[in-house]
Amino acid sequence: MDLWKSIVTDGFEQLLFIQDRPSGLKAVIAIHDTTLGPAMGGCRFWHYGSEEEAVSDALRLAKGMTYKCAISGLPYGGGKAVVIRQPGQSGNEAAFRALGRIINRLGGLYITGMDLGTTVREMDWIKAETDYVTDTAGSLGAAGDFTARMTAYGVCLGIQASLEEAFGSDELRGRTIAVQGLGKVGYFVCRYLHRKGACLLVTDLHTGLVEKAVKQFNAIAVETDDIYRQDCDAFCPCALGGIINERTIPQLRCRIVAGAANNQLAEQHHGDMLHRNGILYAPDYVINAGGIIVTAAEIAHRSGEYARRRVMNIRNTLNSIYRCADSLGISSSEAANRLTRQRLG
Ligand SMILES: NC(=O)c1ccc[n+]([C@@H]2O[C@H](COP(=O)([O-])OP(=O)(O)OC[C@H]3O[C@@H](n4cnc5c(N)ncnc54)[C@H](O)[C@@H]3O)[C@@H](O)[C@H]2O)c1
């Protein structure tokens, strides 16, 4: 990996390599762009195939956070912390407190929160050393899966905006939606769509989650590899990133791709490829911003209701992107990127 090249090309402000010998902490903090405000982005605690993989994950995710905050009208930039997990290692208090001290020394330039592999417990350890952390015990985001619920709510509103754009009506009744991933967000997405009368095709690696969705939402179970080739109105990825790629695009038989997963496009040009194939794509960092909107509300000491109203705005943002794409004859992913870059100045 050519580190400097990535840093220069993508305009990163800082990349910190962190070591704390006594606790064994090995971490990276990437700060992408603080034009609009302090860098915000969760702390991932993950096992990587190599250190390079960990660094590139931090860089990619931090940049994504800049775009997500900017397009959502939030006064924050993008950052990410990645704590490298050794096989079989669980989080230890000393390591996360050491990370908290480093974050504190940054003096508010970077605010962390929960992400893959971290929970309220790790955030509480960080909180012992710094105030620049969210998702701690009793906070707005951590209580009752509120973050996941709001992410799902934003995704469902985004699906409706996309239905309106594609079919001229946002009615969910009678529409068929294929949902990939029935975890924290996917579950709430299915619940909302089912209540509004949509038919669901579902898949997950965990059969228990699939069985639950079949039972609770009358969903039809689909094998994991078959989810892409389902005849449906919308495909809703709520599992992994990189699932829109050279292999899957030719299989898609949907009119819309709109879901919660981060970094859905394996590469940027796959957004154009969807466009050429007549598939409307709801850019991931726009439609899945519910979580970060909750975090921003938490930092500003605002209520859950305030956050919910801000999440409703995702629909307007998507509409503007679709208008821009239509008028310029470009893909929605390109339109979203252009609008975001305009906001960053
Ligand atoms: N939690 C949030 O508030 C939030 C916010 C923004 C974006 N996201 C993104 O949304 C996605 C889902 O987040 P989550 O919090 O629900 O995660 P989660 O870990 O709770 O759920 C993910 C689910 O996907 C399933 N899965 C993994 N690989 C799969 C595959 N190949 N086929 C089918 N299912 C598969 C897993 O078994 C799991 O049940 C992630 O990409 C995440 O980054 C989440």
Ligand as a Chemical Component Dictionary entry (heavy atoms), coordinates in Angstrom:
data_LIG
# 
_chem_comp.id                   LIG 
_chem_comp.type                 NON-POLYMER 
_chem_comp.pdbx_formal_charge   0 
_chem_comp.three_letter_code    LIG 
# 
loop_
_chem_comp_atom.comp_id 
_chem_comp_atom.atom_id 
_chem_comp_atom.alt_atom_id 
_chem_comp_atom.type_symbol 
_chem_comp_atom.charge 
_chem_comp_atom.model_Cartn_x 
_chem_comp_atom.model_Cartn_y 
_chem_comp_atom.model_Cartn_z 
_chem_comp_atom.pdbx_ordinal 
LIG N1  N1  N 0  -25.873 -0.149  13.212 1  
LIG C1  C1  C 0  -26.012 1.035   12.642 2  
LIG O1  O1  O 0  -26.634 1.965   13.188 3  
LIG C2  C2  C 0  -25.449 1.278   11.257 4  
LIG C3  C3  C 0  -25.353 2.595   10.790 5  
LIG C4  C4  C 0  -24.889 2.830   9.491  6  
LIG C5  C5  C 0  -24.485 1.750   8.713  7  
LIG N2  N2  N 1  -24.553 0.488   9.206  8  
LIG C6  C6  C 0  -24.130 -0.620  8.335  9  
LIG O2  O2  O 0  -25.253 -1.474  8.091  10 
LIG C7  C7  C 0  -24.816 -2.837  7.999  11 
LIG C8  C8  C 0  -25.565 -3.664  9.038  12 
LIG O3  O3  O 0  -25.284 -3.149  10.335 13 
LIG P1  P1  P 0  -25.824 -3.889  11.649 14 
LIG O4  O4  O 0  -25.534 -2.969  12.772 15 
LIG O5  O5  O -1 -27.208 -4.385  11.424 16 
LIG O6  O6  O 0  -24.818 -5.129  11.698 17 
LIG P2  P2  P 0  -25.052 -6.550  12.361 18 
LIG O7  O7  O 0  -23.702 -7.132  12.535 19 
LIG O8  O8  O 0  -25.980 -6.454  13.527 20 
LIG O9  O9  O 0  -25.858 -7.366  11.220 21 
LIG C9  C9  C 0  -25.281 -7.767  10.023 22 
LIG C10 C10 C 0  -25.969 -9.078  9.618  23 
LIG O10 O10 O 0  -25.533 -9.432  8.319  24 
LIG C11 C11 C 0  -25.377 -10.845 8.276  25 
LIG N3  N3  N 0  -24.479 -11.199 7.177  26 
LIG C12 C12 C 0  -23.126 -11.061 7.105  27 
LIG N4  N4  N 0  -22.686 -11.509 5.925  28 
LIG C13 C13 C 0  -23.769 -11.903 5.217  29 
LIG C14 C14 C 0  -23.962 -12.449 3.924  30 
LIG N5  N5  N 0  -22.949 -12.686 3.098  31 
LIG N6  N6  N 0  -25.215 -12.741 3.522  32 
LIG C15 C15 C 0  -26.262 -12.513 4.351  33 
LIG N7  N7  N 0  -26.142 -12.007 5.590  34 
LIG C16 C16 C 0  -24.909 -11.715 6.009  35 
LIG C17 C17 C 0  -24.817 -11.193 9.638  36 
LIG O11 O11 O 0  -25.045 -12.556 9.928  37 
LIG C18 C18 C 0  -25.623 -10.249 10.537 38 
LIG O12 O12 O 0  -26.815 -10.852 11.001 39 
LIG C19 C19 C 0  -23.298 -2.797  8.170  40 
LIG O13 O13 O 0  -22.701 -2.699  6.901  41 
LIG C20 C20 C 0  -23.056 -1.505  8.939  42 
LIG O14 O14 O 0  -21.761 -1.000  8.694  43 
LIG C21 C21 C 0  -25.031 0.224   10.445 44 
# 
loop_
_chem_comp_bond.comp_id 
_chem_comp_bond.atom_id_1 
_chem_comp_bond.atom_id_2 
_chem_comp_bond.value_order 
_chem_comp_bond.pdbx_ordinal 
LIG N1  C1  SING 1  
LIG C1  O1  DOUB 2  
LIG C1  C2  SING 3  
LIG C2  C3  SING 4  
LIG C2  C21 DOUB 5  
LIG C3  C4  DOUB 6  
LIG C4  C5  SING 7  
LIG C5  N2  DOUB 8  
LIG N2  C6  SING 9  
LIG N2  C21 SING 10 
LIG C6  O2  SING 11 
LIG C6  C20 SING 12 
LIG O2  C7  SING 13 
LIG C7  C8  SING 14 
LIG C7  C19 SING 15 
LIG C8  O3  SING 16 
LIG O3  P1  SING 17 
LIG P1  O4  DOUB 18 
LIG P1  O5  SING 19 
LIG P1  O6  SING 20 
LIG O6  P2  SING 21 
LIG P2  O7  DOUB 22 
LIG P2  O8  SING 23 
LIG P2  O9  SING 24 
LIG O9  C9  SING 25 
LIG C9  C10 SING 26 
LIG C10 O10 SING 27 
LIG C10 C18 SING 28 
LIG O10 C11 SING 29 
LIG C11 N3  SING 30 
LIG C11 C17 SING 31 
LIG N3  C12 SING 32 
LIG N3  C16 SING 33 
LIG C12 N4  DOUB 34 
LIG N4  C13 SING 35 
LIG C13 C14 SING 36 
LIG C13 C16 DOUB 37 
LIG C14 N5  SING 38 
LIG C14 N6  DOUB 39 
LIG N6  C15 SING 40 
LIG C15 N7  DOUB 41 
LIG N7  C16 SING 42 
LIG C17 O11 SING 43 
LIG C17 C18 SING 44 
LIG C18 O12 SING 45 
LIG C19 O13 SING 46 
LIG C19 C20 SING 47 
LIG C20 O14 SING 48 
# 
